């Protein structure tokens, strides 16, 4: 009888240990290791750069310092002098963009080529274990103010976003010591930094903006520019201008009120995929850039000086441009 009680007690203890390990274990959704396309947009007053970043089908891996990484290549389209009449698009042949690896504990690391000025060592790209209030010390980042910066980022908040059969962790970070106009970095589990691309950026300021506009794996789109409503739908990310003739398609948009006081409304006839509005002042200096989040998107003008401003709406279907006034 005592033997039976002892065995039962041991089984209970063993089950408790196993259940505890499951309770405290965390499985993280990795970045895709095949069939993935990240469409990254980099925009400034002088050039709009579109990168289609992917893992090559042939020889997808590389070994660096004895560690296996997934290689990334980029196809690039540049549009110079985008205001008011853009030059013809300039296509750049595929080139080596970076290499990445991830471990079982929610960490993703990148090694970048020399032209990114982030050093020869691997750089932390995402840490999915962080919680609100955590600080990531001395993270190598890019900045338009100083190019390479060791930035201290704090986790402002974390949440989860539902996407088809998936539930992805989302992490909002900000720079504790911004050089100029700071931006948020937004890590999304299994997708990347949707607010900056495949490199963590700080201090983008008024000079340029970087973000992921689309992410697909094989024939399914998992992100198309909407930060709060991530799709799970058939499709594949494609670069703008690919397969488009030289005649740009005009997209209908209403911009009001003008003159504006506290806000400007950008209204389209339907939801446009990958739609981004860029605003500049009369000198061509970028003032703001943001994705359209629906048929009506409101831009708050707090802190913007009175005057005449130009806008350009860029979508995969075409573009539209115009001007409006902000009153004193």
Secondary structure, 3 states (H helix, E strand, C coil): CHHHHHHHHHHHHHHHHHHHHHHHCCCCCCCCCCCEEEEEEEEECCEEEEEEEECCCCCCEEEECCEEEEEEEEEEEEEECCCCCCCCCEEEEEEEEEEEEECCCCEEEEEECHHHCCCCCCEEEEECCCCCCCEEEEEEEEECCCEEEEEEEEEEEEEEEEECCEEEEEEEEEECCCCCCCCCEEEECCCEECCCECCCECCCCCCEEEEEEEEEECCEEEECCCCCCCCCEECCCCCCCCCCCCCCCECCEEEECCCECCEEEEEECCCCCCCEEEEEECCCCEEEEEECCCCEEEEECCCCCCEEEEEEEECCCCEEEEEEEECC
